[in-house]
Amino acid sequence: MLDEMFKIKWSPKSWTYQDECCICLGEFKPKQSVVALPCDIKHYFHQNCIENWFNYHTACPFCKKDVTIEEIRKTKADYEQKLKAVWD
């Protein structure tokens, strides 16, 4: 499941919703890998933090919605389009 999640390098230009990971409370740094969950593109975390989180939990740390492989596959292309629009 983790292999299929939407991953991207963090940039303050394209990721303006938050500047720190709510799991570890560490700041995001440019070009650091972040993972956006399918419940909301605004729910993103350090890749290592969310991978560790899912070793013990099945829900988003923000909204507590269960994260499923079906939702990941359904939202991944949509997220790519949304961010492409920001970069263009």
Biopython code that builds the backbone (N, CA, C, O; Angstrom):
import numpy as np
from Bio.PDB.StructureBuilder import StructureBuilder

atoms = [
    (1, "MET", "N", (0.835, -1.196, 0.000)),
    (1, "MET", "CA", (0.000, 0.000, 0.000)),
    (1, "MET", "C", (0.875, 1.254, 0.000)),
    (1, "MET", "O", (0.603, 2.191, -0.751)),
    (2, "LEU", "N", (1.907, 1.285, 0.819)),
    (2, "LEU", "CA", (2.743, 2.478, 0.918)),
    (2, "LEU", "C", (3.453, 2.792, -0.390)),
    (2, "LEU", "O", (3.699, 3.958, -0.701)),
    (3, "ASP", "N", (3.778, 1.769, -1.149)),
    (3, "ASP", "CA", (4.446, 1.985, -2.435)),
    (3, "ASP", "C", (3.570, 2.746, -3.426)),
    (3, "ASP", "O", (4.083, 3.418, -4.320)),
    (4, "GLU", "N", (2.266, 2.644, -3.272)),
    (4, "GLU", "CA", (1.351, 3.272, -4.221)),
    (4, "GLU", "C", (0.878, 4.670, -3.807)),
    (4, "GLU", "O", (0.181, 5.338, -4.571)),
    (5, "MET", "N", (1.246, 5.103, -2.628)),
    (5, "MET", "CA", (0.806, 6.425, -2.169)),
    (5, "MET", "C", (1.434, 7.539, -2.997)),
    (5, "MET", "O", (2.495, 7.366, -3.598)),
    (6, "PHE", "N", (0.761, 8.678, -3.016)),
    (6, "PHE", "CA", (1.220, 9.836, -3.780)),
    (6, "PHE", "C", (2.383, 10.492, -3.050)),
    (6, "PHE", "O", (2.215, 11.065, -1.973)),
    (7, "LYS", "N", (3.564, 10.400, -3.652)),
    (7, "LYS", "CA", (4.781, 10.982, -3.065)),
    (7, "LYS", "C", (5.306, 12.079, -3.978)),
    (7, "LYS", "O", (5.228, 11.992, -5.204)),
    (8, "ILE", "N", (5.836, 13.099, -3.349)),
    (8, "ILE", "CA", (6.406, 14.200, -4.121)),
    (8, "ILE", "C", (7.428, 14.926, -3.251)),
    (8, "ILE", "O", (7.419, 14.807, -2.026)),
    (9, "LYS", "N", (8.287, 15.662, -3.893)),
    (9, "LYS", "CA", (9.259, 16.460, -3.147)),
    (9, "LYS", "C", (8.569, 17.736, -2.684)),
    (9, "LYS", "O", (7.897, 18.405, -3.468)),
    (10, "TRP", "N", (8.737, 18.069, -1.410)),
    (10, "TRP", "CA", (8.079, 19.236, -0.844)),
    (10, "TRP", "C", (8.726, 20.524, -1.351)),
    (10, "TRP", "O", (9.946, 20.621, -1.486)),
    (11, "SER", "N", (7.881, 21.494, -1.621)),
    (11, "SER", "CA", (8.317, 22.824, -2.029)),
    (11, "SER", "C", (7.351, 23.832, -1.420)),
    (11, "SER", "O", (6.139, 23.620, -1.471)),
    (12, "PRO", "N", (7.847, 24.911, -0.852)),
    (12, "PRO", "CA", (6.936, 25.895, -0.259)),
    (12, "PRO", "C", (6.009, 26.531, -1.295)),
    (12, "PRO", "O", (4.977, 27.102, -0.943)),
    (13, "LYS", "N", (6.379, 26.429, -2.569)),
    (13, "LYS", "CA", (5.554, 26.984, -3.636)),
    (13, "LYS", "C", (4.289, 26.160, -3.890)),
    (13, "LYS", "O", (3.210, 26.717, -4.094)),
    (14, "SER", "N", (4.427, 24.847, -3.876)),
    (14, "SER", "CA", (3.302, 23.994, -4.219)),
    (14, "SER", "C", (2.577, 23.420, -3.000)),
    (14, "SER", "O", (1.442, 22.960, -3.125)),
    (15, "TRP", "N", (3.201, 23.437, -1.843)),
    (15, "TRP", "CA", (2.596, 22.868, -0.637)),
    (15, "TRP", "C", (2.456, 23.980, 0.403)),
    (15, "TRP", "O", (3.309, 24.133, 1.278)),
    (16, "THR", "N", (1.396, 24.737, 0.302)),
    (16, "THR", "CA", (1.238, 25.918, 1.147)),
    (16, "THR", "C", (0.302, 25.705, 2.335)),
    (16, "THR", "O", (0.094, 26.632, 3.118)),
    (17, "TYR", "N", (-0.259, 24.525, 2.488)),
    (17, "TYR", "CA", (-1.250, 24.306, 3.536)),
    (17, "TYR", "C", (-0.632, 24.202, 4.919)),
    (17, "TYR", "O", (-1.210, 24.671, 5.900)),
    (18, "GLN", "N", (0.535, 23.592, 4.998)),
    (18, "GLN", "CA", (1.203, 23.448, 6.288)),
    (18, "GLN", "C", (2.702, 23.376, 6.042)),
    (18, "GLN", "O", (3.148, 22.968, 4.970)),
    (19, "ASP", "N", (3.466, 23.773, 7.036)),
    (19, "ASP", "CA", (4.917, 23.739, 6.856)),
    (19, "ASP", "C", (5.601, 22.797, 7.833)),
    (19, "ASP", "O", (6.827, 22.782, 7.939)),
    (20, "GLU", "N", (4.785, 21.997, 8.558)),
    (20, "GLU", "CA", (5.376, 20.995, 9.433)),
    (20, "GLU", "C", (4.525, 19.727, 9.437)),
    (20, "GLU", "O", (3.318, 19.771, 9.199)),
    (21, "CYS", "N", (5.158, 18.634, 9.703)),
    (21, "CYS", "CA", (4.516, 17.324, 9.775)),
    (21, "CYS", "C", (3.810, 17.204, 11.125)),
    (21, "CYS", "O", (4.422, 17.439, 12.167)),
    (22, "CYS", "N", (2.544, 16.844, 11.112)),
    (22, "CYS", "CA", (1.804, 16.764, 12.384)),
    (22, "CYS", "C", (2.149, 15.503, 13.174)),
    (22, "CYS", "O", (1.737, 15.374, 14.327)),
    (23, "ILE", "N", (2.886, 14.586, 12.587)),
    (23, "ILE", "CA", (3.278, 13.387, 13.322)),
    (23, "ILE", "C", (4.513, 13.662, 14.183)),
    (23, "ILE", "O", (4.519, 13.383, 15.382)),
    (24, "CYS", "N", (5.556, 14.210, 13.559)),
    (24, "CYS", "CA", (6.803, 14.460, 14.300)),
    (24, "CYS", "C", (6.976, 15.926, 14.700)),
    (24, "CYS", "O", (7.850, 16.255, 15.502)),
    (25, "LEU", "N", (6.142, 16.801, 14.139)),
    (25, "LEU", "CA", (6.188, 18.251, 14.360)),
    (25, "LEU", "C", (7.453, 18.898, 13.789)),
    (25, "LEU", "O", (7.782, 20.035, 14.126)),
    (26, "GLY", "N", (8.151, 18.171, 12.931)),
    (26, "GLY", "CA", (9.322, 18.722, 12.264)),
    (26, "GLY", "C", (8.931, 19.485, 11.010)),
    (26, "GLY", "O", (7.968, 19.125, 10.333)),
    (27, "GLU", "N", (9.673, 20.531, 10.704)),
    (27, "GLU", "CA", (9.392, 21.337, 9.522)),
    (27, "GLU", "C", (9.738, 20.572, 8.252)),
    (27, "GLU", "O", (10.661, 19.757, 8.226)),
    (28, "PHE", "N", (8.968, 20.855, 7.194)),
    (28, "PHE", "CA", (9.288, 20.310, 5.880)),
    (28, "PHE", "C", (10.430, 21.132, 5.298)),
    (28, "PHE", "O", (10.501, 22.346, 5.490)),
    (29, "LYS", "N", (11.312, 20.460, 4.591)),
    (29, "LYS", "CA", (12.428, 21.135, 3.943)),
    (29, "LYS", "C", (12.298, 20.973, 2.438)),
    (29, "LYS", "O", (11.794, 19.951, 1.973)),
    (30, "PRO", "N", (12.742, 21.966, 1.662)),
    (30, "PRO", "CA", (12.667, 21.845, 0.205)),
    (30, "PRO", "C", (13.294, 20.542, -0.281)),
    (30, "PRO", "O", (14.356, 20.123, 0.180)),
    (31, "LYS", "N", (12.598, 19.920, -1.228)),
    (31, "LYS", "CA", (12.997, 18.664, -1.876)),
    (31, "LYS", "C", (12.914, 17.442, -0.960)),
    (31, "LYS", "O", (13.374, 16.361, -1.330)),
    (32, "GLN", "N", (12.336, 17.602, 0.222)),
    (32, "GLN", "CA", (12.132, 16.469, 1.111)),
    (32, "GLN", "C", (10.888, 15.712, 0.651)),
    (32, "GLN", "O", (9.903, 16.331, 0.249)),
    (33, "SER", "N", (10.924, 14.400, 0.705)),
    (33, "SER", "CA", (9.812, 13.582, 0.237)),
    (33, "SER", "C", (8.638, 13.651, 1.213)),
    (33, "SER", "O", (8.798, 13.412, 2.410)),
    (34, "VAL", "N", (7.454, 13.981, 0.685)),
    (34, "VAL", "CA", (6.229, 13.992, 1.474)),
    (34, "VAL", "C", (5.199, 13.088, 0.803)),
    (34, "VAL", "O", (5.267, 12.825, -0.398)),
    (35, "VAL", "N", (4.249, 12.622, 1.602)),
    (35, "VAL", "CA", (3.182, 11.753, 1.119)),
    (35, "VAL", "C", (1.855, 12.419, 1.427)),
    (35, "VAL", "O", (1.586, 12.799, 2.566)),
    (36, "ALA", "N", (1.017, 12.559, 0.386)),
    (36, "ALA", "CA", (-0.337, 13.094, 0.569)),
    (36, "ALA", "C", (-1.312, 11.924, 0.617)),
    (36, "ALA", "O", (-1.259, 11.033, -0.231)),
    (37, "LEU", "N", (-2.192, 11.925, 1.594)),
    (37, "LEU", "CA", (-3.146, 10.833, 1.744)),
    (37, "LEU", "C", (-4.380, 11.067, 0.880)),
    (37, "LEU", "O", (-4.688, 12.208, 0.536)),
    (38, "PRO", "N", (-5.095, 9.988, 0.525)),
    (38, "PRO", "CA", (-6.239, 10.126, -0.379)),
    (38, "PRO", "C", (-7.448, 10.836, 0.216)),
    (38, "PRO", "O", (-8.334, 11.257, -0.528)),
    (39, "CYS", "N", (-7.506, 10.977, 1.529)),
    (39, "CYS", "CA", (-8.653, 11.650, 2.142)),
    (39, "CYS", "C", (-8.672, 13.141, 1.805)),
    (39, "CYS", "O", (-9.741, 13.744, 1.716)),
    (40, "ASP", "N", (-7.478, 13.741, 1.617)),
    (40, "ASP", "CA", (-7.395, 15.162, 1.289)),
    (40, "ASP", "C", (-5.950, 15.490, 0.916)),
    (40, "ASP", "O", (-5.025, 15.103, 1.630)),
    (41, "ILE", "N", (-5.751, 16.188, -0.178)),
    (41, "ILE", "CA", (-4.392, 16.537, -0.604)),
    (41, "ILE", "C", (-3.691, 17.411, 0.431)),
    (41, "ILE", "O", (-2.463, 17.494, 0.440)),
    (42, "LYS", "N", (-4.458, 18.062, 1.298)),
    (42, "LYS", "CA", (-3.883, 18.905, 2.349)),
    (42, "LYS", "C", (-3.356, 18.084, 3.526)),
    (42, "LYS", "O", (-2.726, 18.632, 4.430)),
    (43, "HIS", "N", (-3.608, 16.787, 3.519)),
    (43, "HIS", "CA", (-3.128, 15.905, 4.576)),
    (43, "HIS", "C", (-1.856, 15.232, 4.092)),
    (43, "HIS", "O", (-1.896, 14.141, 3.523)),
    (44, "TYR", "N", (-0.723, 15.893, 4.324)),
    (44, "TYR", "CA", (0.555, 15.345, 3.874)),
    (44, "TYR", "C", (1.562, 15.340, 5.015)),
    (44, "TYR", "O", (1.481, 16.131, 5.954)),
    (45, "PHE", "N", (2.518, 14.415, 4.899)),
    (45, "PHE", "CA", (3.420, 14.106, 5.994)),
    (45, "PHE", "C", (4.787, 13.725, 5.450)),
    (45, "PHE", "O", (4.918, 13.390, 4.272)),
    (46, "HIS", "N", (5.814, 13.773, 6.307)),
    (46, "HIS", "CA", (7.101, 13.218, 5.915)),
    (46, "HIS", "C", (6.873, 11.757, 5.524)),
    (46, "HIS", "O", (6.082, 11.058, 6.158)),
    (47, "GLN", "N", (7.555, 11.306, 4.498)),
    (47, "GLN", "CA", (7.376, 9.935, 4.042)),
    (47, "GLN", "C", (7.689, 8.932, 5.154)),
    (47, "GLN", "O", (6.914, 8.003, 5.378)),
    (48, "ASN", "N", (8.798, 9.106, 5.841)),
    (48, "ASN", "CA", (9.166, 8.171, 6.914)),
    (48, "ASN", "C", (8.150, 8.182, 8.053)),
    (48, "ASN", "O", (7.856, 7.138, 8.634)),
    (49, "CYS", "N", (7.620, 9.350, 8.369)),
    (49, "CYS", "CA", (6.651, 9.456, 9.465)),
    (49, "CYS", "C", (5.365, 8.702, 9.147)),
    (49, "CYS", "O", (4.861, 7.950, 9.982)),
    (50, "ILE", "N", (4.834, 8.898, 7.948)),
    (50, "ILE", "CA", (3.563, 8.252, 7.617)),
    (50, "ILE", "C", (3.753, 6.755, 7.407)),
    (50, "ILE", "O", (2.849, 5.974, 7.701)),
    (51, "GLU", "N", (4.907, 6.347, 6.907)),
    (51, "GLU", "CA", (5.166, 4.905, 6.781)),
    (51, "GLU", "C", (5.183, 4.251, 8.159)),
    (51, "GLU", "O", (4.605, 3.181, 8.348)),
    (52, "ASN", "N", (5.835, 4.885, 9.108)),
    (52, "ASN", "CA", (5.849, 4.359, 10.476)),
    (52, "ASN", "C", (4.443, 4.393, 11.084)),
    (52, "ASN", "O", (4.037, 3.445, 11.756)),
    (53, "TRP", "N", (3.709, 5.467, 10.853)),
    (53, "TRP", "CA", (2.336, 5.601, 11.363)),
    (53, "TRP", "C", (1.480, 4.424, 10.926)),
    (53, "TRP", "O", (0.732, 3.867, 11.729)),
    (54, "PHE", "N", (1.586, 4.040, 9.656)),
    (54, "PHE", "CA", (0.757, 2.953, 9.132)),
    (54, "PHE", "C", (1.216, 1.569, 9.588)),
    (54, "PHE", "O", (0.548, 0.576, 9.297)),
    (55, "ASN", "N", (2.319, 1.487, 10.281)),
    (55, "ASN", "CA", (2.680, 0.217, 10.927)),
    (55, "ASN", "C", (1.769, -0.063, 12.113)),
    (55, "ASN", "O", (1.632, -1.210, 12.539)),
    (56, "TYR", "N", (1.138, 1.000, 12.655)),
    (56, "TYR", "CA", (0.306, 0.870, 13.854)),
    (56, "TYR", "C", (-1.140, 1.323, 13.670)),
    (56, "TYR", "O", (-2.004, 0.978, 14.476)),
    (57, "HIS", "N", (-1.409, 2.092, 12.615)),
    (57, "HIS", "CA", (-2.741, 2.668, 12.403)),
    (57, "HIS", "C", (-3.181, 2.451, 10.954)),
    (57, "HIS", "O", (-2.356, 2.177, 10.082)),
    (58, "THR", "N", (-4.480, 2.577, 10.707)),
    (58, "THR", "CA", (-4.998, 2.463, 9.338)),
    (58, "THR", "C", (-5.694, 3.739, 8.884)),
    (58, "THR", "O", (-6.217, 3.798, 7.771)),
    (59, "ALA", "N", (-5.704, 4.751, 9.731)),
    (59, "ALA", "CA", (-6.450, 5.975, 9.430)),
    (59, "ALA", "C", (-5.514, 7.185, 9.351)),
    (59, "ALA", "O", (-4.401, 7.173, 9.878)),
    (60, "CYS", "N", (-6.001, 8.220, 8.679)),
    (60, "CYS", "CA", (-5.272, 9.479, 8.548)),
    (60, "CYS", "C", (-5.082, 10.121, 9.930)),
    (60, "CYS", "O", (-6.027, 10.166, 10.717)),
    (61, "PRO", "N", (-3.876, 10.617, 10.236)),
    (61, "PRO", "CA", (-3.651, 11.291, 11.521)),
    (61, "PRO", "C", (-4.494, 12.553, 11.714)),
    (61, "PRO", "O", (-4.786, 12.933, 12.847)),
    (62, "PHE", "N", (-4.889, 13.208, 10.609)),
    (62, "PHE", "CA", (-5.701, 14.428, 10.709)),
    (62, "PHE", "C", (-7.181, 14.129, 10.910)),
    (62, "PHE", "O", (-7.771, 14.505, 11.923)),
    (63, "CYS", "N", (-7.770, 13.450, 9.934)),
    (63, "CYS", "CA", (-9.237, 13.312, 9.913)),
    (63, "CYS", "C", (-9.740, 11.957, 10.395)),
    (63, "CYS", "O", (-10.944, 11.759, 10.558)),
    (64, "LYS", "N", (-8.820, 11.028, 10.623)),
    (64, "LYS", "CA", (-9.140, 9.686, 11.129)),
    (64, "LYS", "C", (-9.908, 8.816, 10.125)),
    (64, "LYS", "O", (-10.453, 7.779, 10.502)),
    (65, "LYS", "N", (-9.954, 9.222, 8.872)),
    (65, "LYS", "CA", (-10.600, 8.407, 7.832)),
    (65, "LYS", "C", (-9.671, 7.251, 7.470)),
    (65, "LYS", "O", (-8.464, 7.435, 7.314)),
    (66, "ASP", "N", (-10.256, 6.048, 7.338)),
    (66, "ASP", "CA", (-9.454, 4.893, 6.936)),
    (66, "ASP", "C", (-8.844, 5.117, 5.564)),
    (66, "ASP", "O", (-9.493, 5.650, 4.664)),
    (67, "VAL", "N", (-7.612, 4.714, 5.415)),
    (67, "VAL", "CA", (-6.894, 4.829, 4.143)),
    (67, "VAL", "C", (-6.859, 3.437, 3.520)),
    (67, "VAL", "O", (-6.351, 2.487, 4.115)),
    (68, "THR", "N", (-7.408, 3.335, 2.310)),
    (68, "THR", "CA", (-7.454, 2.049, 1.617)),
    (68, "THR", "C", (-6.684, 2.137, 0.303)),
    (68, "THR", "O", (-6.480, 3.222, -0.241)),
    (69, "ILE", "N", (-6.268, 0.991, -0.191)),
    (69, "ILE", "CA", (-5.552, 0.944, -1.463)),
    (69, "ILE", "C", (-6.440, 1.448, -2.602)),
    (69, "ILE", "O", (-5.944, 2.067, -3.543)),
    (70, "GLU", "N", (-7.727, 1.193, -2.526)),
    (70, "GLU", "CA", (-8.663, 1.658, -3.558)),
    (70, "GLU", "C", (-8.690, 3.187, -3.617)),
    (70, "GLU", "O", (-8.654, 3.776, -4.698)),
    (71, "GLU", "N", (-8.753, 3.820, -2.443)),
    (71, "GLU", "CA", (-8.750, 5.284, -2.392)),
    (71, "GLU", "C", (-7.428, 5.866, -2.884)),
    (71, "GLU", "O", (-7.412, 6.890, -3.567)),
    (72, "ILE", "N", (-6.342, 5.226, -2.543)),
    (72, "ILE", "CA", (-5.029, 5.688, -3.004)),
    (72, "ILE", "C", (-4.973, 5.672, -4.520)),
    (72, "ILE", "O", (-4.557, 6.651, -5.141)),
    (73, "ARG", "N", (-5.386, 4.570, -5.115)),
    (73, "ARG", "CA", (-5.359, 4.448, -6.586)),
    (73, "ARG", "C", (-6.308, 5.445, -7.249)),
    (73, "ARG", "O", (-6.004, 5.989, -8.311)),
    (74, "LYS", "N", (-7.441, 5.679, -6.627)),
    (74, "LYS", "CA", (-8.447, 6.576, -7.202)),
    (74, "LYS", "C", (-7.990, 8.037, -7.194)),
    (74, "LYS", "O", (-8.310, 8.782, -8.120)),
    (75, "THR", "N", (-7.258, 8.453, -6.178)),
    (75, "THR", "CA", (-6.904, 9.867, -6.044)),
    (75, "THR", "C", (-5.535, 10.239, -6.602)),
    (75, "THR", "O", (-5.268, 11.420, -6.822)),
    (76, "LYS", "N", (-4.670, 9.270, -6.834)),
    (76, "LYS", "CA", (-3.290, 9.563, -7.237)),
    (76, "LYS", "C", (-3.220, 10.409, -8.514)),
    (76, "LYS", "O", (-2.498, 11.406, -8.543)),
    (77, "ALA", "N", (-3.948, 10.037, -9.561)),
    (77, "ALA", "CA", (-3.926, 10.795, -10.821)),
    (77, "ALA", "C", (-4.505, 12.193, -10.623)),
    (77, "ALA", "O", (-4.013, 13.162, -11.200)),
    (78, "ASP", "N", (-5.544, 12.291, -9.813)),
    (78, "ASP", "CA", (-6.158, 13.591, -9.533)),
    (78, "ASP", "C", (-5.167, 14.522, -8.833)),
    (78, "ASP", "O", (-5.093, 15.704, -9.170)),
    (79, "TYR", "N", (-4.418, 14.014, -7.879)),
    (79, "TYR", "CA", (-3.416, 14.806, -7.176)),
    (79, "TYR", "C", (-2.323, 15.274, -8.135)),
    (79, "TYR", "O", (-1.877, 16.419, -8.063)),
    (80, "GLU", "N", (-1.900, 14.395, -9.022)),
    (80, "GLU", "CA", (-0.865, 14.763, -9.993)),
    (80, "GLU", "C", (-1.335, 15.918, -10.872)),
    (80, "GLU", "O", (-0.562, 16.830, -11.165)),
    (81, "GLN", "N", (-2.597, 15.883, -11.292)),
    (81, "GLN", "CA", (-3.150, 16.973, -12.113)),
    (81, "GLN", "C", (-3.233, 18.272, -11.326)),
    (81, "GLN", "O", (-2.891, 19.334, -11.847)),
    (82, "LYS", "N", (-3.680, 18.200, -10.084)),
    (82, "LYS", "CA", (-3.808, 19.406, -9.253)),
    (82, "LYS", "C", (-2.456, 20.085, -9.065)),
    (82, "LYS", "O", (-2.356, 21.307, -9.167)),
    (83, "LEU", "N", (-1.430, 19.307, -8.796)),
    (83, "LEU", "CA", (-0.116, 19.897, -8.579)),
    (83, "LEU", "C", (0.520, 20.373, -9.881)),
    (83, "LEU", "O", (1.268, 21.351, -9.884)),
    (84, "LYS", "N", (0.231, 19.697, -10.975)),
    (84, "LYS", "CA", (0.749, 20.152, -12.277)),
    (84, "LYS", "C", (0.204, 21.541, -12.583)),
    (84, "LYS", "O", (0.920, 22.382, -13.126)),
    (85, "ALA", "N", (-1.059, 21.788, -12.238)),
    (85, "ALA", "CA", (-1.658, 23.104, -12.466)),
    (85, "ALA", "C", (-0.955, 24.172, -11.639)),
    (85, "ALA", "O", (-0.823, 25.310, -12.089)),
    (86, "VAL", "N", (-0.506, 23.828, -10.449)),
    (86, "VAL", "CA", (0.220, 24.784, -9.594)),
    (86, "VAL", "C", (1.564, 25.122, -10.194)),
    (86, "VAL", "O", (1.988, 26.276, -10.155)),
    (87, "TRP", "N", (2.250, 24.117, -10.758)),
    (87, "TRP", "CA", (3.575, 24.323, -11.295)),
    (87, "TRP", "C", (3.581, 25.035, -12.642)),
    (87, "TRP", "O", (4.536, 25.738, -12.971)),
    (88, "ASP", "N", (2.518, 24.854, -13.419)),
    (88, "ASP", "CA", (2.466, 25.468, -14.777)),
    (88, "ASP", "C", (2.172, 26.948, -14.721)),
    (88, "ASP", "O", (2.096, 27.602, -15.761)),
]
sb = StructureBuilder()
sb.init_structure("model")
sb.init_model(0)
sb.init_chain("A")
sb.init_seg("    ")
for serial, (resi, resn, name, xyz) in enumerate(atoms, 1):
    if name == "N":
        sb.init_residue(resn, " ", resi, " ")
    sb.init_atom(name, np.array(xyz, "f"), 0.0, 1.0, " ", f" {name:<3s}", serial, name[0])
structure = sb.get_structure()
